[in-house]
Amino acid sequence: MRLATLRKTAGTTAVRADGDTIVEIPDAADVGALLQDPRWRDRALRADGAVHNAAALASGSWAPVVPNPGKIICVGLNYRNHILEMGRDLPEYPTLFAKYPEALIGPFDDLVLPAVAADAVDWEAELAVVIGSTVRNADDAAAAEAIAGYSIINDVTMRDYQYRTPEWFQGKTFEATAPFGPVLVTADEFALGGVLRAEVDGEVVQQSSTDDLVFDPAALVSYISRILTLKPGDVIATGTPGGVGHARKPARYLTAGSTLLTAVEGIGELRNRVVSEE
């Protein structure tokens, strides 16, 4: 099953996407709100709200799949090829940092280069995990059961701000810079092993199998759940593979006028035009 959040004239609504048919889920303002209900799966399957044709929807109709997650926890250095690219050893434990909901944009929204940090804006294509039930101190099996499904996020990073200090946070959560969506594919319909890819102006800059993770989704949920309680709608960005612009010789970054595409096989794609901040 595929779920998404659509913008309407007044607010947003959660929907079920059946191919080109989009069905509104009554009384669910967005996918995050839907996941708060333990009966979310049944509600989505039985949804009988207004019907839309996906092809007729404007690109701006698609909101971040979970517009306001309580937590966005990001994982650094989690693809073997990216770790080697950065000249590091494989980690013993996950590298974690946070992003705030204000960073999120829709899957087809413009990506605005911040005026104060426009010269070193980098792409980081990532598989996103969305939590579907409250989980704390979970083993891998319980952690896997707590995953509602998977989506796509690009952890667009302001490298100059990131490396101003040893802590990465300030370069990772600039407002309105992280495209997220377009859909959540439920865990029963998604398996690791598909291709994760990023393109800039049609050129492939990142490509890897999603099973190249050092710490897989269940391991991440288990580890993080020992630190804090994960709740429905929380998001884990699982890390990016090799090919980021900062690691290139010479370094390469996003510029106004470019188009950034982020895709995961079995989920879909994000497509974001890069524009300058007015």
Buried (B, 14 or more C-beta within 10 A) or exposed (E): BBBBBBBEEEEBBBBBBEEEEBBBBEEBBBBBBBBEBEEBBEBBEEBEBEEBEBEEBEBEBBBBBBBBBBBBBBBBBBBBBBBEBEEEEEBEEBBBBEBBBEBBBBBBBBBBBBEEBBEBBBBBBBBBBBBBBEBEEBEBEBBBBBBBBBBBBBBBBBBBBBBEEEEBBBBBBBEBBBBBBBBBBBBEEBEBEBEBBBBBEEEEBBBBBBEBBBBBBBBBBBBBBEEEEBBBBBBBBBBBBBBBBBBEEEEBBBBBEBBBBBBBBBBBBBBBBBEEEE
